[in-house]
Amino acid sequence: MKDFHPAANHSKVILELTRLYNTLENANHFQVLGLADKTYPQEVKRKYLELMKKFHTDFFHDDSASVQKMANAISAAVNKAYNQLKTQEKIYQYAELVKANMEKSEVNEENAKLARVIQAEAAFSEGQNHFKAGNYIQAHLAYKRASELFPDNLEYLLAFGWATWNVSQQKSFTTDEKTLYSKKENYDWQLQGNGAINNVIRRGRKNVENETKLVSRAYLYLGKENILQGSNYLAKSNFAKAIEHDSGNVEAKNQLHLIELREADDKKPQKTFWSRQKK
């Protein structure tokens, strides 16, 4: 029967066979036959015959075992779909079942998403408490859990980045924390944290309307990094960018003002012993 497929078209049929096979696992009977749920027995029979003329197992005897396996699976699925939908009553009953399963699936999906939200918020709150206490490595772990649950949440990612950078500033560790901390050099902790913060800036600037305050905070954190690394020039630049993205960023304004005051003070001529004696 393979002669039904001209040699020039047989490879194309195998590609179609593969595509259909890859959809079988999650397909209902309507989808297997390529029909909407509002259909008629005549359409069901027409699609059944159309698919069997193309994908019947007899057409693939000379092909590889994997192709024959796919053809067997498709033939079985098409036959089952046809038997389940061959009358109008069966079509109606199955359509109702599909609808009920979809509604149930949507409810389950919504419940699962809600559970993830609760877990992520709990992890984020835990991270905030650890960060305030100066336990940056535990904050890093908590924020990481939140960020893994919702990778697109830039608030979580920014908190993760800032906590990770600050691990290098932590004063003391428990035995378990020390084991984790020692797996990286200070530079590596800072590099990972800096990467996450810059990632927030890059992604946040694409959505300026909603993320401008987060981008501002990210620049604020970069400026704080610069100060701890002794680079006032870079700190000034990042604090200025923070203010540019959010004019209400008071901390960035204060940090920039402090740097400017120190620079102005450094420019003042220093009084020597002899200049004081002349007075």
Secondary structure by P-SEA (a helix, b strand, c coil): cccccccccaaaaaaaaaaaaaacccccccccccccccccaaaaaaaaaaaaacccccccccccaaaaaaaaaaaaaaaaaaaacccaaaaaaaaaaaaaaaaaaaaaaaaaaaaaaaaaaaaaaaaaaaaaacaaaaaaaaaaaaaaaccccaaaaaaaaaaaaaccccccccaaaaaaaacccaaaaaaaaaaaaaaaaaaaaaaccccaaaaaaaaaaaaaaaaaaccaaaaaaaaaaaaaacccaaaaaaaaaaaaaaaaaaacccccaaaaaac
